[in-house]
Amino acid sequence: MAIINKVTVGPSTVLFPVPTVLVTSGLAGSNPNIITIAWTGVMNSEPPVVYVGVRPEGRHSHRLIKESGEYVINIPSAAQARVVDYCGTVSGRHVDKFKETGLTPVPASHVKAPLIAECPVNLECKVRQVVSLGSHDVFIADVLAVHYSESVLNEKGRPDLDKIKPYGYCLNEYRLMSDKLGSFGYSRKE
Ligand SMILES: Cc1cc2nc3c(=O)[nH]c(=O)nc-3n(C[C@H](O)[C@H](O)[C@H](O)COP(=O)(O)O)c2cc1C
């Protein structure tokens, strides 16, 4: 019989790498806010549907997203990891995070929440469903528009990962994803 050297531990959310994104939200008459979110992902391709998981307690953004029914997912570059960490450790209830970080809010085309100018990719999202799972409420949303900074597009107008420089969040650490291993379907090719 094969000896399998595994140490079994209890259930947890140890799944990595995951992205860390800056999610913007806002209500008329108040400052827009930024929250760092790791619990995010794709749920459907056509139509494009994504989600963010937000704790109801202690998150100013929870109220803003719930009441507005909208948010923007702003994908940061590796160079922005520090500001991502900052936006995930202070609350918009006490701090104007746009002012403190120097990030620039730009009007979106379909939602009232702003885009973050300095983030290379922005997804405008409209909430279609909220699922309460326990610690977090999951805001499932249709993607209404996607924006790329011109500076991260290649000569064919496609996003260039060497320019975007995305990174992953693994076991509470921000880690680079520098080297290309292959591309879709490469295992079937010579
Ligand atoms: C790397 C990182 C990932 C985080 N992911 C989430 C998340 O997925 N959901 C969540 O509710 N809070 C998450 N947080 C915590 C919030 O970002 C943090 O509580 C923030 O200060 C809330 O801001 P707000 O009160 O202005 O909304 C994360 C924090 C960090 C640093």
PDBQT file of the ligand as one rigid body, heavy atoms in Angstrom, charges set to zero:
ROOT
HETATM    1  C1  LIG A 201      -5.429  41.499   1.924  1.00  0.00    +0.000 C 
HETATM    2  C2  LIG A 201      -6.778  41.793   2.537  1.00  0.00    +0.000 A 
HETATM    3  C3  LIG A 201      -7.898  41.128   2.063  1.00  0.00    +0.000 A 
HETATM    4  C4  LIG A 201      -9.169  41.396   2.612  1.00  0.00    +0.000 A 
HETATM    5  N1  LIG A 201     -10.262  40.735   2.122  1.00  0.00    +0.000 NA
HETATM    6  C5  LIG A 201     -11.491  41.021   2.634  1.00  0.00    +0.000 A 
HETATM    7  C6  LIG A 201     -12.650  40.368   2.096  1.00  0.00    +0.000 A 
HETATM    8  O1  LIG A 201     -12.588  39.589   1.142  1.00  0.00    +0.000 OA
HETATM    9  N2  LIG A 201     -13.849  40.684   2.653  1.00  0.00    +0.000 N 
HETATM   10  C7  LIG A 201     -13.980  41.573   3.680  1.00  0.00    +0.000 A 
HETATM   11  O2  LIG A 201     -15.108  41.807   4.165  1.00  0.00    +0.000 OA
HETATM   12  N3  LIG A 201     -12.894  42.198   4.203  1.00  0.00    +0.000 NA
HETATM   13  C8  LIG A 201     -11.663  41.948   3.699  1.00  0.00    +0.000 A 
HETATM   14  N4  LIG A 201     -10.565  42.583   4.199  1.00  0.00    +0.000 N 
HETATM   15  C9  LIG A 201     -10.735  43.529   5.324  1.00  0.00    +0.000 C 
HETATM   16  C10 LIG A 201     -11.233  44.901   4.857  1.00  0.00    +0.000 C 
HETATM   17  O3  LIG A 201     -10.547  45.350   3.712  1.00  0.00    +0.000 OA
HETATM   18  C11 LIG A 201     -11.012  45.921   6.022  1.00  0.00    +0.000 C 
HETATM   19  O4  LIG A 201     -11.779  45.538   7.126  1.00  0.00    +0.000 OA
HETATM   20  C12 LIG A 201     -11.276  47.359   5.632  1.00  0.00    +0.000 C 
HETATM   21  O5  LIG A 201     -10.639  48.192   6.566  1.00  0.00    +0.000 OA
HETATM   22  C13 LIG A 201     -12.760  47.693   5.572  1.00  0.00    +0.000 C 
HETATM   23  O6  LIG A 201     -12.877  48.990   5.050  1.00  0.00    +0.000 OA
HETATM   24  P1  LIG A 201     -14.232  49.839   5.111  1.00  0.00    +0.000 P 
HETATM   25  O7  LIG A 201     -14.718  49.809   6.535  1.00  0.00    +0.000 OA
HETATM   26  O8  LIG A 201     -13.792  51.198   4.669  1.00  0.00    +0.000 OA
HETATM   27  O9  LIG A 201     -15.205  49.206   4.178  1.00  0.00    +0.000 OA
HETATM   28  C14 LIG A 201      -9.297  42.345   3.656  1.00  0.00    +0.000 A 
HETATM   29  C15 LIG A 201      -8.147  43.016   4.133  1.00  0.00    +0.000 A 
HETATM   30  C16 LIG A 201      -6.902  42.752   3.557  1.00  0.00    +0.000 A 
HETATM   31  C17 LIG A 201      -5.697  43.504   4.048  1.00  0.00    +0.000 C 
ENDROOT
TORSDOF 0
